[in-house]
Amino acid sequence: APGAAGYPASGAQPGYPMAGGAGQPWPGAAHHHFPGPISSPPARSLRTSRGLGSALRWLLGAFALLSVAHLGLSGTLFSAYDDYLTGSDAARGAINDAKNSLEIFEVFTGVLAIVLVVTFPVWFRRVYLNATFLAPGRQRYDSGMAIGSWFIPVAQLWMPKQMANDIWTSSTAPGTRPASRAVLHWWWTLYVAMFVVVAVSTLAEALARSPEDNQVVAGLAIFDDLITIPASVLAMAVVARITKMQQPQQWQPEGAAFGPPVMR
């Protein structure tokens, strides 16, 4: 696949004003071209992700709240199994009630999860395209992989993180101190942990044959919720941070006579 179109280090970048002599960018604004093996040509303009980012943060916040409620229901089911295994006759009814509540509740969480599965990659591609505009040639993959990488088995555990790193680096305005990636790293660590726990929980549920097995499944659901809640909160922080980093105001050189990069 062709590499990204390069730009001379001494020339102007798309959307940036010129300062001083011809061909000299604002101090610290030059971006060097690092061709990637399958990177795509840079975007032609900077597109705002504020609306999409705001909607995504609300969805992630709602998912975190639903996960808190799901944690409570899973805890009730786990306790009901514990009572049943210690010989309580009334626990059987409590188990059925908890299961019924979880089944109804998981319809809502399932619908919200589907919406997130669609919305998050769309936002991710938007900010990745913006990254190709802000720092042409510094991305490792084609922009289409900003969506596709989330659905490639095994590769989905590391490829989106590489792309997120590229977005973060490319979205750091020239002359500014790079922001700490701690929130990005912790979010991804919890995402991978959540992915693994869901896989183990699904397998355990399929193999469950006894009340003891079902209690283990309920315990895994609790563990999953305990990971999902902070992962959702950190995802909100990542979305907010990247969206802010890509705002034109962040990229306008101090004392610039012309406006910030074109945004539409």
C-alpha positions in Angstrom: 0.0 0.0 0.0 1.3 3.5 -0.7 2.8 5.5 2.1 1.5 8.9 3.3 2.2 11.9 1.1 5.3 13.8 2.5 5.8 17.5 3.1 9.1 19.3 3.1 10.3 20.1 6.6 10.9 23.7 5.7 7.5 24.2 4.0 4.1 25.2 5.4 1.8 22.5 6.7 -1.9 22.4 5.6 -3.9 24.9 7.5 -1.0 26.7 9.1 0.0 30.4 8.6 3.5 31.4 7.6 5.8 33.6 9.6 9.0 35.4 8.9 10.7 34.6 5.7 9.0 32.6 3.0 9.0 28.9 3.6 9.7 29.2 7.4 7.0 27.9 9.6 6.2 29.2 13.1 8.9 28.2 15.6 8.4 24.6 16.6 5.6 24.1 14.1 7.5 22.0 11.6 6.6 18.3 11.4 8.9 15.8 10.0 7.6 13.1 7.7 7.8 9.6 9.1 6.4 7.3 6.4 4.5 4.4 7.7 4.2 1.1 5.9 0.4 1.4 5.3 -0.4 5.0 6.2 -2.8 7.0 4.1 -2.6 10.5 2.7 -3.3 13.2 5.2 -6.8 14.7 5.6 -7.4 18.0 3.8 -9.0 19.8 6.7 -9.5 19.6 10.5 -13.0 18.5 11.3 -14.4 19.2 14.8 -15.1 16.2 17.0 -16.7 18.2 19.8 -20.3 17.1 19.1 -19.4 13.5 18.5 -17.1 13.5 21.5 -19.8 15.0 23.8 -22.3 12.4 22.7 -19.7 9.6 23.2 -18.9 10.9 26.7 -22.6 10.8 27.7 -22.9 7.3 26.3 -19.9 6.2 28.3 -21.2 7.8 31.4 -24.5 6.1 31.0 -22.7 2.8 30.5 -20.7 3.3 33.7 -23.9 4.0 35.7 -25.6 0.9 34.3 -22.5 -1.1 35.2 -22.9 0.1 38.8 -26.5 -1.1 38.9 -25.4 -4.3 37.2 -22.7 -4.8 39.9 -25.4 -4.6 42.6 -27.6 -7.2 40.8 -24.7 -9.5 40.3 -23.8 -9.2 43.9 -27.3 -10.1 44.9 -27.2 -13.2 42.7 -23.8 -14.2 44.1 -25.1 -13.9 47.7 -28.2 -15.9 46.7 -26.0 -18.7 45.5 -24.0 -18.5 48.6 -27.2 -18.9 50.7 -28.3 -21.8 48.6 -25.0 -23.6 48.9 -25.2 -23.3 52.7 -28.6 -25.0 52.8 -31.2 -22.1 52.7 -34.4 -23.3 51.0 -35.6 -19.7 50.4 -32.5 -19.0 48.3 -33.8 -20.8 45.3 -36.5 -18.1 44.8 -33.9 -15.4 45.4 -31.7 -16.9 42.7 -34.6 -16.9 40.2 -35.6 -13.3 41.0 -32.0 -12.1 40.6 -31.6 -13.9 37.3 -34.9 -12.5 36.0 -33.8 -9.0 37.0 -30.4 -9.4 35.3 -32.0 -10.7 32.1 -34.2 -7.7 31.8 -31.5 -5.3 32.8 -29.0 -6.8 30.3 -31.4 -5.9 27.5 -30.7 -2.2 28.2 -27.0 -2.6 28.7 -26.8 -4.7 25.5 -28.5 -2.0 23.4 -26.2 0.7 24.9 -23.2 -1.5 24.2 -24.2 -1.8 20.5 -24.5 2.0 20.3 -21.1 2.4 21.8 -19.6 -0.2 19.4 -20.8 1.9 16.5 -20.1 5.4 18.0 -16.7 4.9 19.5 -14.9 3.7 16.2 -16.6 6.6 14.3 -15.2 9.1 16.8 -11.9 7.3 16.7 -11.6 7.6 13.0 -12.6 11.3 13.0 -9.8 12.1 15.4 -7.3 9.9 13.6 -8.1 11.7 10.3 -7.5 15.0 12.2 -4.2 13.6 13.4 -3.1 13.0 9.8 -3.9 16.7 9.1 -2.1 18.0 12.1 1.0 15.9 11.7 1.1 14.3 8.2 3.0 11.1 7.9 3.3 10.3 11.6 0.6 7.7 11.7 1.4 4.0 11.3 -1.8 2.8 9.6 -4.4 3.7 7.0 -7.3 5.7 8.4 -9.7 2.8 7.6 -8.0 0.8 10.3 -9.2 3.3 12.8 -12.5 1.4 12.5 -11.3 -2.0 11.3 -8.7 -2.5 13.9 -11.3 -2.8 16.7 -12.8 -5.9 15.0 -9.7 -7.8 14.0 -9.3 -10.8 16.4 -6.2 -10.7 18.6 -4.9 -7.5 16.8 -7.8 -5.6 18.5 -5.8 -6.0 21.7 -2.9 -3.9 20.5 -3.5 -2.2 17.1 -6.0 0.4 18.3 -3.6 1.4 21.1 -0.9 2.0 18.6 -3.3 4.2 16.7 -4.3 6.0 19.9 -0.6 6.7 20.6 -0.2 8.2 17.2 -3.3 10.3 17.7 -2.0 11.5 21.0 1.4 12.4 19.7 0.1 14.0 16.5 -2.4 16.1 18.5 0.2 17.7 20.7 0.5 21.3 19.5 4.0 22.5 18.5 5.9 24.2 21.3 3.8 22.7 24.1 4.8 20.2 26.6 3.5 16.7 25.7 0.6 15.7 28.0 1.1 12.7 30.2 -0.2 9.5 28.6 -1.1 7.9 32.0 -4.8 8.1 31.4 -4.4 6.6 27.9 -2.3 3.7 29.3 -4.6 3.0 32.2 -7.7 3.1 30.0 -6.2 0.6 27.6 -4.9 -1.7 30.4 -8.5 -1.9 31.8 -10.0 -2.3 28.3 -7.8 -5.4 27.7 -8.5 -6.7 31.2 -12.2 -6.3 30.5 -11.9 -8.0 27.2 -10.2 -11.0 28.8 -12.7 -11.2 31.7 -15.6 -11.2 29.3 -14.1 -14.0 27.3 -13.4 -16.1 30.4 -16.9 -15.3 31.8 -18.6 -16.4 28.5 -16.7 -19.6 28.5 -17.5 -20.3 32.2 -21.2 -19.7 31.6 -21.2 -22.1 28.7 -19.6 -24.8 30.8 -21.5 -24.2 34.0 -23.4 -27.3 35.2 -23.8 -26.8 38.9 -24.8 -24.1 41.4 -21.1 -23.8 42.3 -20.3 -23.2 38.7 -23.1 -20.6 38.4 -21.8 -18.8 41.4 -18.3 -18.6 39.8 -20.0 -17.0 36.7 -21.7 -14.5 39.0 -18.4 -13.7 40.6 -16.8 -13.1 37.2 -19.7 -10.7 36.4 -18.9 -8.8 39.5 -15.2 -8.7 38.6 -16.1 -7.5 35.1 -18.2 -4.7 36.4 -15.5 -3.6 38.7 -13.2 -3.2 35.7 -15.8 -1.8 33.3 -16.8 1.1 35.6 -13.3 2.7 35.8 -12.6 1.8 32.2 -15.6 3.7 31.1 -14.7 6.7 33.2 -11.1 6.7 31.8 -12.5 6.4 28.3 -14.5 9.5 28.9 -11.3 11.3 30.0 -9.4 10.1 26.9 -12.2 11.3 24.6 -12.3 14.7 26.4 -8.6 15.1 26.3 -8.0 14.2 22.6 -11.0 16.3 21.6 -9.5 19.3 23.4 -6.0 18.7 22.0 -7.4 18.9 18.5 -9.2 22.2 18.9 -7.9 25.0 16.6 -7.2 27.2 19.6 -4.6 24.7 20.8 -2.7 25.0 17.6 -2.7 28.8 17.0 0.8 30.1 17.4 1.2 32.9 20.0 0.7 36.3 18.3 -0.4 34.7 15.0 -1.7 37.2 12.5 -3.9 34.6 10.8 -6.4 32.3 12.3 -5.9 28.7 13.6 -6.1 25.7 11.3 -9.2 25.5 9.3 -12.0 23.5 11.0 -15.2 22.5 9.5 
